[in-house]
Amino acid sequence: MSALPLTIHSVAQVRAMDAYAIEQLGIPGYTLMTRAAEASLLTLRSEWPRATKVLIICGAGNNAGDGYVLARLARAARLQVTVIALLDTHSLRGDALQAWQDFSAQGGVVQSWDAALLADQDVIVDAIFGTGLSRPLDPSMCACVAAINQTRCPVLALDVPSGLNADTGLVLGAAVRAHRTISFVGLKQGFYLADGPNHVGRLLFDDLELPATVAKKIGCVAQRLDNDVVQHALPRRSRTSHKGQQGHVLIVGGGLGMPGAVRLTGEACLRAGSGLVTVATRPEHVSALVAGRPELMCRGVVSADDLAAHIDTADVIAIGPGLGQDAWAQELFKAVMTTDKPLIVDADALNLLAKRAAPCSRENWVLTPHPGEAARLLNWSTAQIQQARMQALHDLMGRYGGTVVLKGAGTLVGTQAGLPAICDRGNPGMAAPGMGDVLTGIIAGIAAQCGDLVLAARAGVYVHAVAGDMAARHGERGMLASDLFTHLPSCVNP
C-alpha cells in the first residue's frame, strides 16, 4: 500500500490516469486489476490478521473484476472464500470477464445473493459498484446494501463504497458503510464531500505502481492539507524575536451575554502564537475576560468611535464571535468593514454581511461560514450547501472574493488563485459550542505572524483539526472547545 497522496481527483481524472497507464505506458488493464487485488489482499491480512472467512460480493464492471481476482488470490492464500454475484456473470466484459474466468478455472464457485451468507464471516468485501455508478440503485440493490450495513461484520470497500457517487459524495439511493476503503490510482473527491465521510471509514490507498508523473500530467481538483502548510506559515523564530514582531490581532465581538465567544477566540489567538491580542467588547465583559485570561488586552467599546484607535494599531482584525446583530453590533461591523486591514469574518459578522443590500467583495479577508451561515450568504438552504459543498465554495468566492473556509466534516478552503484545499482531519466531537470561535482565533493568530491570509486559513484549519483529534484521544463525546488549548502549542510548533 502507498501513503495517502496530497492530490484529490475527479472520476474523469482517475479514468484518464488509468487510460494513460494502459495506452501510453503499455500496462495491460488486467495487470492493473491484479495489482488492485493484491493490494486488497494485503489490506485484508494487515487490517484483520485473524480473519479466515471472507465474503466477496461482486457486481459488474471492473470493480467486480477486482473482486474476482481478489477471490482467486485469497483462495490461494488458504482463506475460506465465499463469492456472491449480484449480477449475471455473463454480462461481464473485458478484464472483468477474464477475472471471473480465471477464478472459475481454479475451482472458484459463484453463489447467488442470500442474506444468510453474510452471517458468520470475518470480513465482507464490497466489490459491487465502482466509480462508474451515476444513477440510483434499484430496490433490490438497495436491499442488498441495507443487509450489508446491518451486519456486524467489518466491511472492506474496493475503490469506493458501492452506492456512493465518487464525485459528489451523495448517496445514490443506498450506499455501503465501509469500515475501510482502499482507493486505487487516485483519491476521489466524493470521499470528502456530502455523505462521503460517513461511508468511507478509514481510507487506504494504492497507486498500483503508477509513476507519480501520471497524476501530475492529468491534474487534480483539490489538495489535502498536511503538516507542511504549518511549517510554511510558521517557520522557526529567531533567537532575538519579540512579541512586537509576531503581530497584533484585534478581536471585535462579545455582545451582551456572549463574552465566552471572544474569550475563546482571544486565547486561541495567543495559543497560535500571536504577539499581542486586543479584545474589543461590551464594557460589562471586560473584568470577567481579564480575570479569566490576563494575557488578553480587553477594551470596552460603546461605539465605533471607541473602536477607531484599536483598528489603527491592529495588523489583523477578527470580527464576529458573539457579536450579536443589535445596533451596537451593526455599528462596529460597519466600522470594521470600512478599514483596509486584513479581516477574519465569522459568526454574526457573516450574518450581518448576508443582510447587506449591496454586494460586498474584497480580496484581503477570510470568511469562515458553517453550512447554515453559508446558506444565508448564498440564499440557499443548508441542505443545498451540504449536497453541493464544492459548488457552494466556488459560489461564495465568486460573490464575496477573498478566501473562504467552508466548515464541516471535510472543511474546504477556497482561494481565488489555486486549487481548493480539503482537511481530512478532525472528528465529530468537534461539533460543539465555541469550536468555530477557536478556529477564528487560530487563523487570525497565524495570519498576524505570517502576513498571508491564504496560508493562514489553510494552516489554521489544519492546526484546529489536529488539535481536535488530540483532544479526542480521551473520547469524542463531551469535548469542549477549550480542550483544544492544551494541544495548540504543539500543533503550531511542528
C-alpha positions in Angstrom: 0.0 0.0 0.0 1.0 3.6 -0.6 0.8 6.6 1.6 -2.2 8.8 1.0 -1.3 11.3 -1.7 -2.0 15.0 -1.2 -3.9 15.3 -4.5 -7.6 14.6 -4.8 -9.2 13.8 -8.2 -12.5 13.7 -10.1 -13.7 10.4 -11.5 -12.9 11.6 -15.0 -9.3 12.3 -13.9 -8.8 8.9 -12.4 -10.2 7.3 -15.6 -7.7 9.4 -17.6 -4.9 8.2 -15.4 -6.0 4.6 -16.0 -6.2 5.2 -19.7 -2.8 6.8 -19.8 -1.2 3.9 -17.9 -2.7 1.4 -20.4 -2.3 3.3 -23.7 0.9 5.3 -23.1 2.8 3.3 -20.5 1.7 -0.1 -22.0 0.5 -1.5 -18.7 -2.3 -4.1 -19.5 -5.6 -3.3 -17.8 -5.6 -6.8 -16.3 -2.3 -6.2 -14.7 -3.7 -3.1 -13.0 -6.7 -5.2 -11.9 -4.3 -7.8 -10.5 -2.3 -5.2 -8.6 -5.5 -3.8 -7.1 -6.5 -7.2 -5.9 -3.0 -7.8 -4.5 -3.2 -4.6 -2.6 -6.7 -5.5 -1.3 -5.4 -8.9 -0.1 -2.6 -7.2 1.7 -5.1 -4.9 3.3 -7.2 -7.8 4.4 -4.2 -9.5 6.0 -2.9 -6.4 7.7 -6.2 -4.9 8.9 -7.8 -8.1 10.0 -4.9 -10.5 10.6 -7.0 -13.1 12.3 -9.7 -13.3 9.6 -10.1 -16.7 7.9 -13.5 -16.4 6.3 -14.1 -13.8 3.7 -17.2 -13.0 1.8 -16.7 -11.1 -1.5 -19.8 -9.5 -3.1 -19.3 -8.8 -6.8 -21.4 -6.6 -9.1 -20.4 -5.7 -12.6 -17.6 -3.8 -14.4 -14.0 -3.6 -13.3 -15.0 -3.3 -9.6 -16.4 -6.8 -9.8 -13.2 -7.8 -11.7 -11.1 -6.6 -8.8 -13.3 -8.7 -6.5 -12.9 -11.9 -8.6 -9.1 -11.5 -8.8 -9.1 -11.0 -5.0 -11.2 -14.1 -4.5 -8.7 -16.1 -6.6 -5.7 -14.8 -4.7 -7.4 -15.2 -1.3 -8.2 -18.8 -2.0 -4.6 -19.4 -3.0 -3.6 -17.8 0.4 -5.8 -20.5 2.1 -8.6 -18.2 3.2 -12.1 -19.6 3.2 -13.7 -17.5 0.4 -17.4 -17.2 -0.5 -18.3 -15.2 -3.6 -21.7 -13.7 -4.3 -22.5 -12.5 -7.8 -25.3 -9.9 -7.6 -25.4 -9.6 -11.4 -25.2 -12.3 -14.1 -21.6 -13.2 -14.8 -22.4 -13.5 -18.5 -22.8 -9.7 -18.6 -19.1 -9.3 -17.7 -16.8 -7.9 -20.4 -13.1 -7.3 -20.9 -10.8 -7.6 -17.9 -13.7 -8.3 -15.6 -14.7 -11.3 -17.7 -11.2 -12.6 -17.6 -11.0 -12.2 -13.9 -14.2 -14.3 -13.4 -12.9 -16.9 -15.9 -9.6 -17.2 -14.1 -11.3 -17.5 -10.8 -13.7 -20.2 -12.1 -10.8 -22.1 -13.8 -9.1 -22.5 -10.4 -12.2 -24.1 -8.9 -13.9 -20.9 -7.6 -17.7 -21.1 -7.3 -20.1 -18.2 -7.5 -23.3 -18.1 -5.5 -26.4 -16.1 -5.9 -27.5 -13.5 -3.3 -28.6 -14.9 0.0 -28.6 -12.5 3.0 -27.9 -15.6 5.2 -24.4 -15.9 3.7 -23.5 -12.6 5.5 -23.6 -14.3 8.8 -20.5 -16.0 10.4 -18.0 -14.1 8.2 -14.8 -12.4 9.4 -14.7 -9.8 6.6 -17.1 -8.7 3.9 -15.6 -7.2 0.7 -17.7 -4.8 -1.3 -16.8 -5.2 -5.0 -20.3 -4.3 -6.3 -20.1 -0.9 -8.0 -17.1 1.4 -8.6 -16.6 4.9 -9.8 -18.8 4.4 -12.8 -22.0 4.4 -10.8 -24.1 7.6 -11.6 -27.7 6.6 -11.1 -29.7 5.5 -8.0 -29.6 1.8 -7.1 -32.7 -0.2 -7.9 -34.8 -1.5 -4.9 -33.2 -5.0 -5.0 -29.7 -3.5 -4.8 -30.8 -1.1 -2.0 -32.0 -4.2 -0.1 -28.6 -5.9 -0.5 -26.7 -2.8 0.7 -29.1 -2.5 3.7 -28.3 -6.1 4.6 -24.6 -5.4 4.4 -24.9 -2.4 6.6 -26.9 -4.2 9.2 -24.3 -6.9 9.7 -21.8 -6.5 12.5 -19.0 -7.9 10.2 -16.3 -5.4 9.1 -16.6 -4.3 5.5 -13.8 -3.5 3.1 -14.8 -1.5 0.1 -12.7 -1.7 -3.1 -12.0 1.7 -4.6 -15.3 3.3 -3.5 -18.2 2.2 -1.2 -20.9 1.0 -3.5 -23.8 3.4 -3.9 -21.6 6.5 -3.2 -21.1 9.0 -6.0 -17.4 9.3 -6.2 -17.6 12.8 -7.5 -20.2 14.4 -5.3 -20.2 12.2 -2.2 -24.0 11.8 -2.5 -25.7 8.5 -1.7 -27.4 7.1 -4.8 -30.4 5.5 -3.1 -28.3 3.5 -0.6 -24.6 3.1 0.0 -22.3 0.7 1.8 -20.9 1.9 5.1 -17.4 0.6 4.9 -15.0 0.2 7.8 -12.1 0.5 5.4 -11.9 1.7 1.8 -8.9 1.1 -0.3 -8.8 3.6 -3.2 -6.8 2.9 -6.3 -4.8 5.2 -8.6 -6.2 8.4 -7.1 -8.2 9.7 -4.2 -11.8 10.6 -5.2 -13.3 13.9 -4.2 -16.5 12.3 -3.2 -14.8 10.7 -0.2 -14.6 14.2 1.4 -17.9 15.7 0.3 -21.6 15.4 1.4 -22.2 11.9 2.8 -18.8 10.6 1.8 -17.1 10.7 5.2 -20.0 8.6 6.7 -19.4 5.8 4.3 -15.6 5.6 3.5 -14.4 4.6 7.0 -10.7 4.6 7.3 -9.2 5.4 3.9 -6.3 3.5 2.5 -4.6 3.9 -0.9 -2.6 2.1 -3.5 -1.2 3.8 -6.6 -0.9 0.4 -8.5 2.7 1.2 -9.2 1.9 4.1 -11.5 4.6 6.7 -11.7 3.9 10.0 -9.8 4.2 11.8 -13.2 0.9 10.3 -14.3 -1.1 12.2 -11.7 0.9 15.4 -12.3 0.2 15.1 -16.0 -3.6 14.6 -15.6 -4.1 17.1 -12.8 -6.3 17.2 -9.8 -9.3 19.1 -8.4 -8.2 19.7 -4.8 -5.4 19.1 -2.4 -5.3 17.6 1.1 -3.9 19.7 3.9 -0.9 18.3 5.8 1.7 19.5 8.3 3.8 21.2 5.5 1.4 24.1 5.4 2.0 24.8 9.1 5.8 24.7 8.5 5.4 27.2 5.7 3.2 29.5 7.7 5.1 29.3 11.0 8.9 28.9 10.5 11.2 28.7 13.4 11.6 32.0 15.2 14.9 33.7 15.5 16.5 33.9 18.9 16.1 37.7 19.1 12.4 37.8 18.1 10.0 39.7 20.3 6.2 39.9 20.7 6.0 43.0 18.5 7.3 41.0 15.6 4.5 38.3 16.0 1.6 40.5 15.0 -1.2 42.3 16.8 -4.8 40.9 16.4 -7.9 42.9 17.3 -11.0 40.8 18.0 -14.3 42.5 17.8 -17.3 40.8 19.4 -18.8 39.6 22.6 -22.3 41.3 22.6 -24.5 41.2 25.7 -24.4 37.8 27.3 -21.7 36.5 24.9 -18.3 37.1 26.4 -17.3 33.5 26.1 -17.0 33.6 22.4 -14.4 36.4 22.3 -12.6 34.8 25.3 -12.2 31.6 23.3 -11.1 33.4 20.1 -8.6 35.5 22.1 -7.0 32.6 23.8 -6.8 30.6 20.6 -5.1 33.6 19.0 -2.5 33.6 21.8 -2.0 29.9 21.7 -1.4 30.1 17.9 1.4 32.4 18.6 0.2 36.0 18.0 2.3 38.5 19.8 -0.5 40.8 21.0 -4.2 40.3 21.2 -6.8 43.0 22.0 -10.4 42.2 22.5 -12.9 44.9 21.9 -16.2 44.0 23.6 -19.0 45.3 25.7 -17.7 47.2 28.7 -19.7 44.9 31.0 -17.5 42.0 30.0 -14.0 43.4 30.4 -13.5 42.4 34.0 -14.5 38.8 33.5 -12.3 38.4 30.4 -9.2 39.8 32.1 -9.8 37.7 35.2 -10.2 34.6 33.0 -7.2 35.2 30.7 -5.0 38.1 31.9 -2.7 37.8 28.9 -5.5 39.4 26.8 -5.8 43.2 26.4 -9.5 43.9 26.8 -11.2 47.2 25.9 -14.7 48.1 26.5 -16.2 49.9 23.5 -19.6 51.6 23.3 -19.4 52.9 19.8 -17.4 52.9 16.6 -15.5 56.0 17.8 -14.2 53.9 20.7 -13.0 51.2 18.2 -11.2 53.5 15.8 -7.9 53.7 17.8 -7.7 49.9 18.2 -8.3 49.4 14.5 -5.3 51.7 13.7 -2.9 49.6 15.8 -4.0 46.2 14.7 -2.3 44.1 12.0 -5.3 41.7 11.6 -8.9 42.1 12.7 -11.2 39.2 13.6 -14.9 40.1 13.8 -18.0 38.2 14.7 -17.6 35.8 17.7 -20.6 36.6 20.0 -21.1 39.9 18.2 -24.8 39.8 18.0 -26.9 41.7 15.5 -28.2 44.6 17.5 -27.5 48.3 16.9 -24.1 48.1 18.8 -23.1 45.1 16.6 -24.1 46.8 13.4 -22.2 50.0 14.2 -19.0 48.1 15.0 -19.5 45.9 11.9 -19.8 48.9 9.6 -16.7 50.5 11.2 -14.6 47.4 10.6 -15.9 47.0 7.0 -14.5 50.4 6.1 -10.9 49.6 7.0 -8.4 48.1 4.6 -6.9 45.9 7.3 -6.9 42.1 6.7 -10.1 40.6 8.2 -11.2 37.2 9.5 -15.1 37.3 9.4 -17.1 34.8 11.4 -20.4 34.1 13.1 -22.7 37.1 13.5 -20.4 39.2 11.2 -21.3 36.7 8.5 -25.0 37.1 9.2 -24.7 40.9 9.0 -22.8 40.5 5.8 -25.5 38.4 4.4 -28.1 41.1 5.2 -26.3 43.8 3.3 -28.3 45.1 0.4 -25.3 46.0 -1.7 -22.8 43.2 -2.8 -19.6 43.3 -0.8 -16.4 41.7 -2.2 -12.8 42.1 -1.2 -9.6 40.2 -1.5 -8.0 40.7 1.9 -10.4 38.8 4.1 -11.2 35.2 5.2 -14.8 34.2 5.6 -15.4 31.2 7.8 -19.0 30.1 7.5 -20.6 26.9 8.8 -23.2 25.4 6.4 -26.1 27.5 8.0 -24.1 30.8 7.6 -23.1 29.8 4.1 -26.8 29.2 3.2 -27.6 32.7 4.3 -24.7 34.2 2.4 -25.8 32.5 -0.8 -29.6 32.4 -0.2 -29.6 28.7 -0.4 -30.9 26.1 2.1 -28.5 24.4 4.5 -29.3 21.1 2.8 -28.3 22.5 -0.6 -25.0 23.6 0.9 -24.3 20.2 2.2 -25.3 18.4 -1.0 -23.0 20.7 -3.2 -20.2 21.8 -0.9 -17.7 22.3 -3.6 -20.1 24.4 -5.7 -21.1 26.4 -2.7 -17.4 27.1 -2.0 -16.9 28.4 -5.6 -20.1 30.5 -5.4 -19.1 32.1 -2.1 -15.7 33.0 -3.6 -17.4 34.4 -6.7 -19.8 36.5 -4.7 -17.6 37.7 -1.8 -14.0 37.3 -3.1 -11.0 36.6 -0.8 -10.5 33.3 0.9 -13.5 31.1 2.1 -13.4 28.4 4.8 -16.5 26.3 4.5 -16.6 24.4 7.8 -17.9 20.9 8.4 -16.7 17.4 8.0 -14.0 17.8 5.4 -13.6 21.5 5.8 -12.9 23.2 2.5 -10.6 26.2 2.0 -11.0 28.1 -1.3 -9.0 30.9 -2.8 -9.1 32.9 -5.9 -5.9 31.5 -7.2 -5.0 27.8 -6.9 -6.9 24.7 -6.1 -9.2 24.4 -3.1 -7.8 22.5 -0.1 -9.6 19.8 1.9 -9.0 19.0 5.5 -9.4 15.3 6.3 -8.6 15.6 10.0 -11.0 16.4 12.8 -13.7 14.4 14.4 -17.4 14.5 15.4 -16.5 15.6 18.9 -15.7 19.0 17.5 -19.4 19.6 16.8 -19.5 21.6 20.0 -20.2 25.2 21.0 -17.3 27.6 20.5 -15.2 25.4 18.1 -15.7 28.0 15.4 -14.6 30.8 17.7 -11.4 28.8 18.4 -10.8 28.4 14.7 -11.2 32.1 14.0 -8.6 32.8 16.7 -6.2 30.3 15.3 -6.5 31.7 11.7 -6.2 35.3 13.0 -3.1 34.4 15.1 -1.3 32.7 12.3 -2.2 35.5 9.8 -0.7 38.1 12.2 2.6 36.1 12.2 2.9 35.2 8.5 1.1 38.0 6.8 -0.5 35.7 4.3 -4.3 35.2 4.6 -4.5 32.2 2.3 -1.6 30.4 4.0 -3.1 31.3 7.4 -6.5 29.9 6.5 -5.1 26.6 5.4 -2.7 26.3 8.3 -5.3 27.4 10.8 -7.9 24.8 9.6 -5.3 22.0 9.8 -4.0 23.0 13.2 -7.6 23.3 14.6 -8.5 19.8 13.3 -5.3 18.2 14.5 -5.7 19.8 18.0 -9.3 18.5 18.0 -8.1 14.9 17.2 -5.5 15.2 20.0 -8.2 16.3 22.4 -10.4 13.4 21.3 -8.0 10.8 22.5 -10.0 10.5 25.7 -13.3 10.3 23.8 -15.2 12.5 21.4 -18.4 12.9 23.3 -18.2 15.6 25.8 -15.3 17.6 24.3 -15.2 21.3 24.9 -13.8 23.9 22.6 -11.3 24.9 25.3 -10.0 21.4 25.4 -8.0 22.3 22.3 -5.9 24.9 24.1 -3.7 22.3 25.7 -2.7 20.9 22.3 -2.4 24.1 20.2 1.2 24.9 21.1 2.5 21.5 19.9 0.4 21.9 16.7 1.9 25.3 15.8 5.5 24.2 16.6 5.9 21.4 14.1 
